[in-house]
Amino acid sequence: MRKISSTVARRRLAREMKRLREQAGKKREESAAAAEIAPATLSRIEAGTHSPKYASILALCLYYGLDLTDAQAYAELARQSKGGPGWWHRYSDVLPKGFEILVGLEDEARGARSYNGEFLDGLLQTERYMRALLRSEPETPTEEQIEQRVAVRLRRQERMLRAPDAPQLWIVQSEASIRRLVGGPAVMKEQLDHLRELSLLNNVTIQVLPFISGAHPAGHGDFRLLDFSGSKDPEAAYVEYRLGNIILEEPEEVATYAKVFDLLRADALGPDATRALLGEVAAHL
């Protein structure tokens, strides 16, 4: 079995263990008893918030009627869900609540699509733009915290933008995000020039949704879609808000966000027109 990140392994195991139990027609309490674990532990396994023991998953799968080979394959996922920490774990004390889940999923993603309204996608930001945003927080981080948060954002950019296996990125930005003077004119001019450079990468597509497009379906806020094509994992939608985030995995939920994204990119300027607008805005700074 190909090794996968612990975050993805836990997510996959959670989905499969719930499916197998329901398919076998077993109740959570009796299943937990068969595996000699607490019902609450099984609930956490099925929610993806607990990394179970190999023996527990093996016992559950055999109880659900799987043969030994298949049961061992699922139990191996339990081992992988306890895998060594990813590169981002060294920064876990300064990451926003739940953000490391997103980074863990991104580590396995083959593609990502996002919409950003007020500010630029974190994958597109320059160091000076990042620092200006961090200093605008209601509880301003210390200089040490700012340096750590910038470091993890730059490491994330390296993985998602320039690694040999970097995913395909399609990012739609509101025109408001390229005109808001984050950090002042000099910082913003540098940022816009950086956007134009990134838009020329083979794995990056950037579009601007212009003001003239009028009302649009993403008034609820920013979101990101993660594609795991070629694996056993379905798409996921990531929605962040001030106090946390939500990972949506139900097909109808993800489909709703995918439809919204398709409508946005249909109304947005094409890549060439986007580069032209970026150059025009930068020229007036």
MOTAHU-V833969 format. One record per residue. N is the residue number from 1. RES is the residue in one letter. SS is DSSP state (~ for helix, > for strand, _ for the rest). OMEGA is omega in whole degrees, -180 to 180 (none if undefined). BURIAL is + if it has 16 or more other C-alpha atoms within 10 Angstrom, else -. Layout:
N_RES_SS_OMEGA_BURIAL + N_RES_SS_OMEGA_BURIAL
This chain:
1_M___-180_- + 2_R___-180_- + 3_K___178_- + 4_I___-179_- + 5_S___-179_+ + 6_S_~_179_+ + 7_T_~_-179_+ + 8_V_~_179_+ + 9_A_~_180_+ + 10_R_~_179_+ + 11_R_~_-180_+ + 12_R_~_-180_+ + 13_L_~_180_+ + 14_A_~_-179_+ + 15_R_~_-177_+ + 16_E_~_-179_- + 17_M_~_176_+ + 18_K_~_-180_+ + 19_R_~_-178_- + 20_L_~_180_+ + 21_R_~_-179_+ + 22_E_~_179_- + 23_Q_~_180_- + 24_A_~_180_- + 25_G___-178_- + 26_K___175_- + 27_K___-177_- + 28_R_~_-176_+ + 29_E_~_-178_- + 30_E_~_178_- + 31_S_~_179_+ + 32_A_~_180_+ + 33_A_~_-180_- + 34_A_~_-180_- + 35_A_~_180_+ + 36_E___174_- + 37_I___180_- + 38_A___176_- + 39_P_~_179_+ + 40_A_~_178_- + 41_T_~_178_- + 42_L_~_177_+ + 43_S_~_180_+ + 44_R_~_177_- + 45_I_~_-178_+ + 46_E_~_177_+ + 47_A_~_179_+ + 48_G___-179_+ + 49_T___-178_- + 50_H___176_+ + 51_S___-173_+ + 52_P___176_+ + 53_K___178_- + 54_Y_~_-176_+ + 55_A_~_-179_+ + 56_S_~_180_+ + 57_I_~_178_+ + 58_L_~_-180_+ + 59_A_~_179_+ + 60_L_~_-178_+ + 61_C_~_178_+ + 62_L_~_177_+ + 63_Y_~_179_+ + 64_Y___174_+ + 65_G___179_- + 66_L___175_+ + 67_D___-172_- + 68_L_~_-178_- + 69_T_~_179_- + 70_D_~_179_- + 71_A_~_179_+ + 72_Q_~_179_+ + 73_A_~_178_- + 74_Y_~_179_+ + 75_A_~_178_+ + 76_E_~_175_+ + 77_L_~_178_+ + 78_A_~_177_+ + 79_R_~_-178_+ + 80_Q_~_179_+ + 81_S_~_177_+ + 82_K___-176_+ + 83_G___-179_+ + 84_G___-178_- + 85_P___176_- + 86_G___-177_- + 87_W_~_-175_- + 88_W_~_-175_+ + 89_H_~_179_- + 90_R_~_-180_- + 91_Y_~_-172_- + 92_S___-178_+ + 93_D___180_- + 94_V___180_+ + 95_L___175_+ + 96_P___-179_- + 97_K___177_- + 98_G___-175_- + 99_F_~_-179_+ + 100_E_~_175_+ + 101_I_~_178_+ + 102_L_~_-179_+ + 103_V_~_178_+ + 104_G_~_177_+ + 105_L_~_179_+ + 106_E_~_-178_+ + 107_D___-179_+ + 108_E___-174_+ + 109_A___176_+ + 110_R___-180_+ + 111_G_>_178_+ + 112_A_>_176_+ + 113_R_>_-180_+ + 114_S_>_171_+ + 115_Y_>_-180_+ + 116_N_>_-175_+ + 117_G___-173_+ + 118_E___-175_- + 119_F___-178_+ + 120_L___176_+ + 121_D___-179_+ + 122_G_~_180_- + 123_L_~_-176_+ + 124_L_~_-170_+ + 125_Q___171_+ + 126_T___180_+ + 127_E_~_-177_- + 128_R_~_177_+ + 129_Y_~_178_+ + 130_M_~_-177_+ + 131_R_~_179_+ + 132_A_~_178_- + 133_L_~_-179_- + 134_L_~_-179_+ + 135_R___179_- + 136_S___-179_- + 137_E___-180_- + 138_P___174_- + 139_E___-173_- + 140_T___178_- + 141_P___174_- + 142_T___179_- + 143_E_~_178_- + 144_E_~_178_- + 145_Q_~_178_+ + 146_I_~_180_+ + 147_E_~_-180_- + 148_Q_~_-179_+ + 149_R_~_176_+ + 150_V_~_-179_+ + 151_A_~_-179_- + 152_V_~_178_+ + 153_R_~_178_+ + 154_L_~_178_+ + 155_R_~_178_- + 156_R_~_178_+ + 157_Q_~_-180_+ + 158_E_~_-180_- + 159_R_~_-172_+ + 160_M_~_-175_+ + 161_L_~_-167_+ + 162_R_~_177_+ + 163_A___179_- + 164_P___180_- + 165_D___-179_- + 166_A___-180_+ + 167_P___173_+ + 168_Q_>_-178_+ + 169_L_>_176_+ + 170_W_>_-172_+ + 171_I_>_175_+ + 172_V_>_-180_+ + 173_Q_>_172_+ + 174_S_>_177_+ + 175_E_~_179_+ + 176_A_~_-175_+ + 177_S_~_179_+ + 178_I_~_180_+ + 179_R_~_179_+ + 180_R___-175_- + 181_L___177_- + 182_V___180_+ + 183_G___180_+ + 184_G___-175_- + 185_P_~_-177_- + 186_A_~_179_- + 187_V_~_-176_+ + 188_M_~_177_+ + 189_K_~_177_+ + 190_E_~_-179_- + 191_Q_~_-179_+ + 192_L_~_176_+ + 193_D_~_178_+ + 194_H_~_178_- + 195_L_~_180_+ + 196_R_~_179_+ + 197_E_~_-179_- + 198_L_~_-177_+ + 199_S___179_+ + 200_L___177_- + 201_L___-177_- + 202_N___-176_- + 203_N___-176_+ + 204_V_>_172_+ + 205_T_>_179_+ + 206_I_>_176_+ + 207_Q_>_175_+ + 208_V_>_175_+ + 209_L_>_-173_+ + 210_P___178_+ + 211_F_~_-176_- + 212_I_~_178_- + 213_S_~_176_- + 214_G___-179_- + 215_A___180_- + 216_H___-173_- + 217_P___-178_- + 218_A___179_+ + 219_G___180_- + 220_H___177_- + 221_G___-176_- + 222_D___175_+ + 223_F_>_179_+ + 224_R_>_175_+ + 225_L_>_-180_+ + 226_L_>_-176_+ + 227_D_>_179_+ + 228_F___-177_+ + 229_S___-179_- + 230_G___177_- + 231_S___-180_- + 232_K___-175_- + 233_D___179_+ + 234_P___176_- + 235_E___175_+ + 236_A_>_175_+ + 237_A_>_-180_+ + 238_Y_>_-180_+ + 239_V_>_-177_+ + 240_E_>_175_+ + 241_Y_>_-170_- + 242_R___-174_- + 243_L___180_- + 244_G_>_-178_- + 245_N_>_178_+ + 246_I_>_172_- + 247_I_>_-180_+ + 248_L_>_-177_+ + 249_E___180_+ + 250_E___-175_- + 251_P_~_-177_- + 252_E_~_178_- + 253_E_~_180_- + 254_V_~_180_+ + 255_A_~_179_+ + 256_T_~_179_- + 257_Y_~_178_+ + 258_A_~_178_+ + 259_K_~_178_- + 260_V_~_-179_+ + 261_F_~_180_+ + 262_D_~_178_- + 263_L_~_-180_- + 264_L_~_-177_+ + 265_R_~_176_+ + 266_A_~_-180_- + 267_D_~_-176_+ + 268_A___175_+ + 269_L___176_+ + 270_G___-178_+ + 271_P_~_-179_+ + 272_D_~_178_- + 273_A_~_177_- + 274_T_~_178_+ + 275_R_~_179_+ + 276_A_~_-180_- + 277_L_~_179_+ + 278_L_~_179_+ + 279_G_~_-180_+ + 280_E_~_-180_- + 281_V_~_-180_- + 282_A_~_-178_+ + 283_A_~_-178_- + 284_H___179_- + 285_L___none_-
